[in-house]
């Protein structure tokens, strides 16, 4: 035993020792005493060799020329050598109904012609787009093969990636698009697959208690409490801020989306009924639902833009020779009419369910409470044969009145989430792309986040199209918004877009990246998101003094680490 004086001296000396210093001191004292180190060394946490907690993944391929199959087979061999069992699946033979039973599902798929899926994978592609499957238990990634000389480069891979997310699956590795020379990119991708699978699995083993998976989306009923056109009367656009109140408490995080199934216009439904001569009150049983003809056509079935496969089935039922086109049901009936009401009943059976539309939530649960949710909707207009048409869902939503009821669900944010409150963020969102960033700013303001916030916003005209202007100015005044860079393309002789503003602030943007800022992009995929990404790559290459290949790797690493996220459409 030490005397009290010596014990106090020892306590004083060792009070601020690190763990390694404590171990060294123990060994030193043990050496003086002639005692083996193991007798006095404090117990250590033993790190066991890393083991794969994942037993099996599925690697599926969709091919036309054989490249995807050859590549998938090669990649499967690599992953097997790392100790993970791989089920190699040909999408031409894979049963899509089995998707909901999978845990990890990775796809290697090529794009053909005008953005079409490979012929052998078309059945799988059509199935996931025509059916509402609950994929909430699925973790996935997509490797897309294509040829950049074609305008719709890797479109099939993009489509599969997007559709899986809409169906509730969790993307654990970002979509990777490969050009003709794909070997190196594919090799890097499969390495990231291995890392992501092990990371996800280890995390779920440590943190996630066993729970029963919900068999469907949670539906909420609300009523519209406010609907405001954010554009000035001089604008060529209509952008609606819509607030919905609910009695039931809502649960969501900034970056999430609100899903809604739009109703078809009653005038169009009435015309279809008149053209076909069918009894609107007759009840018909479809594979999904039983209801009257009128209710099916208005609330449950897609009649606005039929899939090519549906048009092909329509041709078989009616006996018409119809080219491979996509038309509305009404146009199809006008040009290639059914013989009678009985034949139209057969047509009803081949119509697909109305697909939900997703809108980025523009409110914050911390700032706006648990019984209120906001979305920002641009009314879409287009012309066919000089006749104006409205986008189905945007037209449906923009015609709501205050007090009107609406049913919706919430789609989890997935990869599009805020970082820790002390981290900086750069937000790039022209037009309605500002929606999730309004949510981010309100949330960060409400919780007192210390991280800095930089927004790049743009539209056509400052006077008529600067939506949420007053709110953004208030955020600037309070310091919740650190920087606001604006690009209004029609206000200058030479059109200026958000990517030009990024380029103008390139040095500071790179400084933020190097200091750990996260970058978010929301809005149109083409050309905005591509132009923004190319600008970011140029900034990284020029100001980071990196090669083009190194700049691409830099951005990919940011994406894999959750610091570069896109919500584009």
QUIWO-V591061 format. One record per residue. OMEGA is omega in radians with two decimals (999 if undefined). NEAR is the number of other ideal C-beta (glycine too) atoms within 8 Angstrom. D_LAST is the distance of its C-alpha to the last C-alpha in Angstrom with 1 decimal. Layout:
BEGIN
OMEGA & NEAR & D_LAST
OMEGA & NEAR & D_LAST
END
This chain:
BEGIN
3.08 & 2 & 73.5
3.00 & 6 & 72.8
-3.12 & 6 & 74.8
-3.13 & 6 & 73.0
-3.13 & 6 & 73.1
3.13 & 8 & 71.6
3.12 & 9 & 69.0
3.11 & 8 & 67.9
-3.14 & 8 & 67.8
3.11 & 9 & 65.6
-3.10 & 8 & 63.2
-3.12 & 7 & 63.0
-2.99 & 6 & 62.2
-3.02 & 9 & 59.6
-3.11 & 6 & 57.8
3.08 & 3 & 54.9
2.94 & 8 & 54.9
-3.14 & 5 & 51.5
-3.12 & 6 & 51.2
3.12 & 6 & 52.2
3.11 & 8 & 55.1
3.14 & 11 & 56.3
3.14 & 10 & 56.3
-3.13 & 8 & 58.2
3.11 & 10 & 60.7
3.13 & 12 & 61.3
-3.14 & 11 & 62.0
-3.13 & 8 & 64.3
3.12 & 9 & 66.3
3.12 & 13 & 66.5
3.12 & 8 & 67.8
-3.10 & 6 & 70.5
-3.13 & 6 & 71.5
-3.11 & 4 & 71.6
3.11 & 7 & 69.1
-3.09 & 5 & 66.2
-3.06 & 10 & 62.8
-3.10 & 5 & 61.4
-3.07 & 7 & 64.0
-3.08 & 9 & 62.8
3.12 & 11 & 59.1
-3.12 & 6 & 56.8
-3.13 & 3 & 54.6
3.00 & 5 & 51.3
-3.10 & 3 & 48.0
3.09 & 4 & 47.9
-3.14 & 3 & 44.7
3.07 & 5 & 44.7
-3.09 & 3 & 43.3
3.10 & 5 & 39.6
3.11 & 5 & 39.1
3.11 & 10 & 36.1
3.12 & 7 & 35.5
-3.14 & 11 & 33.2
-3.03 & 5 & 35.2
2.96 & 10 & 32.7
3.05 & 15 & 29.1
3.08 & 11 & 27.8
-3.06 & 14 & 26.5
3.13 & 14 & 25.2
3.04 & 15 & 24.8
-2.98 & 17 & 23.6
3.04 & 13 & 25.5
-3.12 & 8 & 26.9
3.12 & 5 & 29.1
-3.11 & 7 & 30.0
-3.11 & 9 & 28.2
3.13 & 14 & 26.0
-3.13 & 10 & 29.1
-3.12 & 8 & 31.2
-3.13 & 14 & 28.8
3.11 & 13 & 28.2
3.11 & 9 & 31.9
-3.13 & 9 & 32.6
3.11 & 13 & 30.1
3.11 & 11 & 31.6
3.14 & 8 & 35.0
-3.07 & 10 & 33.9
3.10 & 14 & 32.6
3.13 & 10 & 35.7
3.12 & 6 & 37.9
3.03 & 8 & 36.3
3.11 & 5 & 37.7
3.11 & 13 & 34.7
-3.10 & 7 & 35.2
2.99 & 11 & 32.5
3.14 & 8 & 32.0
-3.03 & 10 & 30.8
3.04 & 10 & 29.2
-3.08 & 10 & 28.6
3.11 & 15 & 25.6
-3.12 & 9 & 27.8
-3.09 & 5 & 30.2
3.10 & 10 & 28.2
-3.09 & 4 & 28.2
3.12 & 10 & 24.8
-3.14 & 6 & 26.7
-3.13 & 8 & 27.8
-3.08 & 11 & 24.4
3.13 & 10 & 25.2
-3.09 & 4 & 28.4
3.01 & 10 & 26.9
3.10 & 9 & 26.7
-3.07 & 13 & 25.2
-3.13 & 13 & 23.3
-3.01 & 14 & 22.2
2.96 & 14 & 20.9
-3.03 & 14 & 21.8
-3.13 & 19 & 20.3
3.10 & 15 & 20.4
-3.10 & 17 & 18.6
2.99 & 9 & 20.9
-3.11 & 4 & 21.3
3.10 & 4 & 18.4
-3.08 & 7 & 15.8
3.06 & 9 & 17.9
3.04 & 13 & 19.0
-3.11 & 15 & 22.6
-3.09 & 7 & 25.1
-3.14 & 10 & 26.6
-3.03 & 14 & 23.3
-3.14 & 10 & 22.1
3.12 & 8 & 23.9
-3.12 & 13 & 22.1
-3.13 & 13 & 18.6
-3.11 & 10 & 19.5
-3.08 & 9 & 21.0
3.12 & 14 & 18.1
-3.08 & 10 & 15.9
-3.07 & 9 & 18.9
3.08 & 8 & 20.3
-3.10 & 5 & 19.6
3.08 & 10 & 21.0
-3.12 & 11 & 21.7
-3.07 & 11 & 20.7
-3.14 & 8 & 21.4
-3.03 & 7 & 24.2
3.02 & 15 & 22.3
-2.95 & 11 & 21.5
2.99 & 13 & 19.6
-3.09 & 14 & 18.5
2.99 & 13 & 17.4
-3.06 & 14 & 19.1
3.07 & 17 & 17.6
-3.14 & 14 & 20.1
3.13 & 14 & 19.7
-3.03 & 8 & 21.2
3.08 & 7 & 19.7
3.07 & 3 & 21.8
-3.08 & 8 & 19.5
-3.10 & 3 & 16.4
-3.07 & 7 & 14.2
3.07 & 11 & 15.3
-3.07 & 11 & 15.0
-3.12 & 10 & 12.4
3.09 & 18 & 14.4
3.10 & 18 & 14.3
-3.11 & 11 & 10.6
-3.14 & 11 & 10.6
3.14 & 14 & 13.5
-3.13 & 12 & 12.3
-3.07 & 8 & 9.2
3.10 & 10 & 11.7
-3.13 & 14 & 14.4
3.12 & 10 & 12.7
-3.12 & 9 & 12.1
3.00 & 11 & 15.8
-3.13 & 11 & 16.9
-3.12 & 12 & 17.7
3.10 & 7 & 18.1
-3.11 & 14 & 16.6
3.04 & 10 & 19.7
-3.07 & 11 & 18.9
3.05 & 9 & 15.8
3.09 & 10 & 14.5
3.14 & 11 & 17.0
-3.08 & 10 & 16.7
3.08 & 12 & 20.2
-3.07 & 9 & 21.8
3.11 & 5 & 25.1
-2.91 & 5 & 27.1
-2.96 & 10 & 25.5
-3.08 & 6 & 28.5
3.12 & 7 & 28.4
-3.13 & 9 & 24.6
3.11 & 14 & 25.2
3.11 & 9 & 28.3
-3.12 & 9 & 26.5
-3.09 & 14 & 23.8
3.05 & 11 & 26.5
3.11 & 8 & 28.3
3.06 & 10 & 25.3
-3.14 & 13 & 25.0
-3.14 & 11 & 28.7
-3.08 & 8 & 28.3
3.14 & 12 & 25.3
-3.14 & 14 & 27.1
3.14 & 12 & 30.3
-3.12 & 8 & 28.8
-3.11 & 10 & 27.0
3.14 & 11 & 30.0
3.14 & 9 & 32.5
-3.10 & 9 & 30.5
3.12 & 8 & 30.4
-3.10 & 8 & 34.2
-2.87 & 6 & 35.1
-2.97 & 5 & 33.0
3.06 & 8 & 32.0
3.14 & 3 & 34.7
-3.13 & 3 & 34.7
3.04 & 5 & 32.9
3.14 & 3 & 32.2
3.11 & 6 & 28.6
-3.11 & 8 & 27.5
3.12 & 4 & 27.2
3.13 & 5 & 24.5
3.04 & 8 & 22.1
-3.12 & 7 & 23.9
3.09 & 7 & 23.8
3.02 & 11 & 24.6
3.13 & 9 & 26.2
3.04 & 12 & 25.9
-3.13 & 9 & 26.8
-3.13 & 15 & 25.1
3.10 & 9 & 27.2
3.03 & 8 & 25.7
-2.99 & 11 & 23.3
3.01 & 6 & 23.2
-3.06 & 6 & 21.8
-3.13 & 9 & 21.0
3.06 & 11 & 21.4
-3.11 & 7 & 24.9
3.13 & 5 & 26.6
-3.08 & 6 & 26.6
3.04 & 11 & 22.8
-3.05 & 3 & 21.1
3.01 & 11 & 18.3
3.12 & 9 & 18.3
-3.01 & 15 & 16.5
2.96 & 14 & 18.0
-3.06 & 13 & 19.0
3.10 & 13 & 19.9
-3.10 & 12 & 22.3
3.09 & 14 & 23.3
3.11 & 8 & 26.6
3.02 & 12 & 27.8
3.14 & 4 & 31.2
3.12 & 7 & 30.0
-3.14 & 6 & 29.0
3.09 & 12 & 25.3
3.10 & 6 & 24.4
3.09 & 11 & 21.1
3.09 & 9 & 20.2
-3.07 & 15 & 18.2
3.12 & 13 & 14.6
-3.12 & 12 & 14.7
3.06 & 11 & 12.7
-3.14 & 14 & 14.6
-3.12 & 12 & 14.5
3.08 & 13 & 16.1
-3.07 & 10 & 17.4
3.03 & 10 & 18.0
3.05 & 7 & 21.3
-3.11 & 14 & 22.0
-3.11 & 7 & 24.0
-3.13 & 7 & 27.7
3.12 & 6 & 28.8
3.12 & 11 & 26.9
3.13 & 13 & 28.2
-3.13 & 8 & 31.7
3.09 & 9 & 31.6
3.12 & 13 & 30.6
3.14 & 12 & 33.6
-3.10 & 7 & 35.8
-3.06 & 10 & 35.0
-3.13 & 10 & 35.6
-3.12 & 7 & 38.5
3.10 & 10 & 37.4
-3.07 & 6 & 38.7
-3.09 & 8 & 36.0
-3.12 & 7 & 37.8
3.13 & 8 & 38.3
-3.11 & 8 & 36.9
3.10 & 11 & 35.0
3.04 & 4 & 34.2
-3.12 & 12 & 31.0
-3.07 & 3 & 29.9
-2.97 & 5 & 27.9
3.05 & 6 & 29.7
-3.13 & 6 & 32.8
3.09 & 9 & 32.8
3.12 & 10 & 34.0
-3.10 & 14 & 32.6
-3.13 & 10 & 31.4
3.11 & 9 & 29.7
-3.08 & 14 & 28.0
-3.09 & 13 & 26.6
-2.95 & 10 & 25.6
-2.96 & 9 & 24.3
-3.01 & 12 & 23.7
3.08 & 12 & 22.8
3.12 & 10 & 20.0
-2.99 & 13 & 21.7
-3.07 & 7 & 19.2
-2.98 & 7 & 17.6
3.05 & 15 & 19.7
3.12 & 10 & 19.0
3.14 & 9 & 21.3
3.11 & 8 & 23.2
3.10 & 11 & 24.0
3.11 & 15 & 25.2
3.10 & 10 & 27.4
3.10 & 9 & 28.9
-3.14 & 15 & 29.5
3.13 & 12 & 31.4
-3.12 & 7 & 33.6
-3.02 & 11 & 34.4
-3.13 & 12 & 35.3
3.12 & 5 & 36.8
3.00 & 7 & 34.9
-3.02 & 3 & 33.9
3.09 & 10 & 30.2
-3.13 & 3 & 28.2
-3.10 & 5 & 24.9
3.01 & 7 & 22.6
-3.12 & 7 & 20.0
2.97 & 10 & 21.6
3.14 & 10 & 21.8
-3.13 & 12 & 24.8
3.11 & 11 & 26.8
3.12 & 8 & 26.5
3.14 & 13 & 27.5
3.12 & 12 & 30.4
-3.06 & 7 & 31.5
-3.10 & 7 & 31.6
-3.00 & 9 & 32.7
3.02 & 8 & 34.4
-3.10 & 11 & 35.6
-3.08 & 5 & 39.4
-3.11 & 7 & 39.8
-3.14 & 10 & 38.4
3.13 & 6 & 39.2
3.12 & 11 & 37.1
3.06 & 12 & 34.1
3.06 & 10 & 34.6
3.14 & 9 & 33.9
3.13 & 13 & 30.7
-3.11 & 13 & 29.6
-3.09 & 8 & 30.0
3.14 & 9 & 27.4
-3.12 & 12 & 24.6
3.12 & 10 & 21.8
3.09 & 10 & 21.0
-3.11 & 11 & 18.6
3.08 & 8 & 15.3
3.03 & 9 & 14.2
-3.10 & 10 & 11.2
3.09 & 9 & 10.0
3.10 & 11 & 10.3
3.12 & 16 & 10.9
-3.07 & 17 & 14.7
3.08 & 12 & 16.3
-3.14 & 13 & 19.9
3.12 & 11 & 22.0
3.14 & 13 & 24.3
-3.07 & 8 & 27.0
-3.02 & 10 & 27.0
3.05 & 10 & 26.3
-3.04 & 6 & 28.1
3.14 & 7 & 27.6
-3.11 & 9 & 27.8
3.14 & 13 & 25.2
-3.08 & 14 & 21.4
2.97 & 13 & 19.2
-3.14 & 13 & 15.7
-2.96 & 17 & 14.4
3.03 & 12 & 13.2
3.12 & 11 & 12.9
-3.09 & 13 & 14.9
3.10 & 8 & 13.3
3.08 & 8 & 16.1
-3.07 & 7 & 16.8
3.01 & 8 & 20.2
-3.08 & 5 & 21.8
3.07 & 4 & 25.4
3.10 & 3 & 25.6
-3.08 & 6 & 24.8
3.08 & 6 & 22.2
3.05 & 8 & 19.8
3.00 & 10 & 17.6
-3.00 & 10 & 14.3
-3.02 & 11 & 15.7
-3.14 & 9 & 14.5
3.07 & 12 & 14.2
3.12 & 12 & 17.6
-3.09 & 10 & 18.9
-3.07 & 13 & 18.2
3.14 & 12 & 19.3
3.09 & 6 & 22.6
3.05 & 11 & 23.6
3.09 & 7 & 26.9
-3.13 & 8 & 28.1
-3.11 & 6 & 29.8
-3.11 & 8 & 27.8
3.13 & 7 & 27.0
3.09 & 11 & 23.6
-3.11 & 9 & 22.8
3.00 & 11 & 19.8
-3.12 & 11 & 19.2
3.10 & 15 & 17.7
-3.10 & 11 & 15.4
-3.07 & 8 & 16.7
-3.12 & 11 & 15.0
-3.09 & 9 & 15.6
-3.01 & 8 & 15.2
-3.04 & 11 & 13.9
3.05 & 11 & 17.4
3.03 & 9 & 19.9
3.07 & 9 & 22.7
-3.04 & 5 & 26.4
-3.10 & 9 & 27.5
-3.13 & 6 & 29.5
3.12 & 10 & 26.7
3.10 & 12 & 25.1
3.01 & 15 & 21.3
-3.08 & 12 & 19.4
-3.13 & 12 & 16.3
-3.03 & 14 & 14.2
3.06 & 16 & 12.1
3.11 & 14 & 12.6
3.13 & 11 & 12.4
3.02 & 10 & 11.0
3.11 & 14 & 9.6
-3.00 & 16 & 13.3
-3.11 & 15 & 13.2
-3.11 & 16 & 13.6
2.97 & 14 & 15.9
3.09 & 14 & 18.1
-3.14 & 15 & 18.5
-3.06 & 16 & 19.3
3.11 & 15 & 21.8
-3.11 & 14 & 23.5
-3.11 & 15 & 23.8
3.09 & 13 & 25.2
-3.07 & 12 & 27.5
-3.09 & 9 & 28.8
3.13 & 8 & 29.7
-3.12 & 6 & 31.1
-3.10 & 9 & 29.0
-3.14 & 5 & 30.8
3.14 & 12 & 27.9
-3.09 & 9 & 26.9
-3.11 & 15 & 23.6
-3.11 & 15 & 22.2
2.95 & 14 & 19.4
-3.11 & 14 & 18.0
3.09 & 14 & 16.8
3.07 & 13 & 16.8
-3.08 & 12 & 16.5
-3.05 & 10 & 18.9
-3.14 & 12 & 22.2
-3.03 & 8 & 23.8
-2.99 & 7 & 26.0
-2.98 & 12 & 23.7
3.12 & 14 & 20.2
-3.06 & 11 & 20.9
-3.10 & 11 & 19.6
-3.07 & 10 & 21.2
-3.09 & 7 & 23.7
3.14 & 6 & 26.7
-3.12 & 9 & 25.2
3.10 & 13 & 24.0
3.09 & 8 & 27.5
3.11 & 8 & 29.1
3.09 & 12 & 27.2
-3.11 & 10 & 28.5
-3.09 & 6 & 32.0
-3.13 & 7 & 32.2
3.09 & 6 & 30.8
3.04 & 9 & 27.8
-3.06 & 12 & 25.7
3.14 & 6 & 27.3
3.03 & 9 & 25.6
3.10 & 9 & 23.5
-2.99 & 13 & 22.5
3.10 & 9 & 21.4
3.11 & 13 & 20.2
-2.90 & 14 & 20.7
-3.06 & 11 & 20.3
-3.10 & 7 & 22.6
-3.13 & 6 & 25.4
-3.13 & 8 & 26.7
3.09 & 2 & 28.1
-3.06 & 4 & 25.8
3.14 & 6 & 22.1
-3.13 & 10 & 21.2
-3.05 & 12 & 17.7
-3.14 & 14 & 16.8
3.08 & 11 & 17.4
3.10 & 9 & 20.8
3.06 & 14 & 21.6
-3.12 & 16 & 20.8
3.14 & 10 & 23.2
-3.13 & 7 & 25.8
-2.98 & 10 & 25.8
-3.07 & 12 & 25.6
3.14 & 7 & 28.8
3.09 & 7 & 28.1
-3.13 & 12 & 24.5
3.09 & 12 & 26.1
3.10 & 8 & 28.9
3.14 & 12 & 26.4
-3.11 & 11 & 24.8
-3.14 & 7 & 28.3
2.97 & 7 & 29.2
3.14 & 7 & 26.6
3.03 & 13 & 23.8
-3.11 & 14 & 20.4
3.13 & 13 & 17.3
3.11 & 16 & 14.0
3.12 & 14 & 10.9
3.12 & 16 & 8.3
-3.07 & 13 & 6.4
-3.14 & 10 & 5.0
-3.13 & 7 & 5.1
-0.07 & 6 & 8.2
-2.93 & 6 & 10.6
-3.00 & 15 & 10.2
3.12 & 13 & 9.2
3.12 & 9 & 11.6
3.11 & 10 & 14.2
-3.13 & 13 & 14.2
3.11 & 10 & 14.7
3.11 & 9 & 17.4
3.10 & 11 & 19.0
3.12 & 12 & 19.2
3.12 & 12 & 20.8
3.13 & 11 & 23.2
-3.14 & 15 & 24.2
-3.12 & 14 & 24.9
-3.04 & 12 & 26.9
-3.06 & 8 & 28.8
3.08 & 9 & 29.6
3.14 & 12 & 29.8
3.13 & 4 & 32.0
3.05 & 9 & 30.2
3.12 & 6 & 29.7
-3.14 & 8 & 26.4
3.14 & 6 & 26.6
3.10 & 10 & 27.5
3.10 & 14 & 24.6
3.14 & 9 & 22.1
3.13 & 8 & 24.1
-3.11 & 11 & 24.1
3.10 & 13 & 20.3
3.11 & 10 & 20.1
3.06 & 8 & 22.8
-3.12 & 12 & 21.0
3.14 & 11 & 18.0
3.12 & 10 & 20.6
3.10 & 6 & 22.4
-3.11 & 9 & 19.5
3.07 & 11 & 19.7
-3.06 & 8 & 16.4
-3.14 & 13 & 13.3
3.01 & 9 & 9.6
-2.99 & 13 & 7.0
-3.06 & 10 & 3.8
999 & 5 & 0.0
END
